[in-house]
Amino acid sequence: QVQLVESGGGLVQPGGSLRLSCAASGCTFSDVNMGWYRQDPGKGREFVALSEYLVTTLYSDSAKGRFTISRDNATNTLYLQMNNLKPADTAIYYCNVLPYWGQGTQVTVSS
């Protein structure tokens, strides 16, 4: 059973930074693709970033240049460093290893 536990969300002012973490268990972390998605109430779940097990990373257009996805295979942890945050980034952020999802962590960007 794969379990994913996100943390690191919170309230931040526009222009600020947050680092999200996702602790994974129940899978061979180094062999799987892992991603971050987000969902605003009333909207569908949106792709943010992907870390492929062969090192490649992919980003949504809104995340490029501001967010960085990384992984630590030694600790089975996925990260999302988010810089220059905007109010439009407000959402619940979810960690994903198909077909599993974490419970999400709330990010609120507001002055």
Secondary structure in CASP SS format (residue, H / E / C, confidence):
PFRMAT SS
TARGET T0000
AUTHOR 0000-0000-0000
METHOD secondary structure of the structure
MODEL  1
Q C 1.00
V C 1.00
Q E 1.00
L E 1.00
V E 1.00
E E 1.00
S E 1.00
G C 1.00
G C 1.00
G E 1.00
L E 1.00
V E 1.00
Q C 1.00
P C 1.00
G C 1.00
G C 1.00
S C 1.00
L E 1.00
R E 1.00
L E 1.00
S E 1.00
C E 1.00
A E 1.00
A E 1.00
S E 1.00
G C 1.00
C C 1.00
T C 1.00
F H 1.00
S H 1.00
D H 1.00
V C 1.00
N C 1.00
M E 1.00
G E 1.00
W E 1.00
Y E 1.00
R E 1.00
Q E 1.00
D C 1.00
P C 1.00
G C 1.00
K C 1.00
G C 1.00
R C 1.00
E E 1.00
F E 1.00
V E 1.00
A E 1.00
L E 1.00
S E 1.00
E C 1.00
Y C 1.00
L C 1.00
V C 1.00
T C 1.00
T E 1.00
L E 1.00
Y E 1.00
S C 1.00
D C 1.00
S C 1.00
A C 1.00
K C 1.00
G C 1.00
R C 1.00
F E 1.00
T E 1.00
I E 1.00
S E 1.00
R E 1.00
D E 1.00
N C 1.00
A C 1.00
T C 1.00
N C 1.00
T E 1.00
L E 1.00
Y E 1.00
L E 1.00
Q E 1.00
M E 1.00
N C 1.00
N C 1.00
L C 1.00
K C 1.00
P H 1.00
A H 1.00
D H 1.00
T C 1.00
A E 1.00
I E 1.00
Y E 1.00
Y E 1.00
C E 1.00
N E 1.00
V E 1.00
L C 1.00
P C 1.00
Y E 1.00
W E 1.00
G C 1.00
Q C 1.00
G C 1.00
T E 1.00
Q E 1.00
V E 1.00
T E 1.00
V E 1.00
S C 1.00
S C 1.00
END
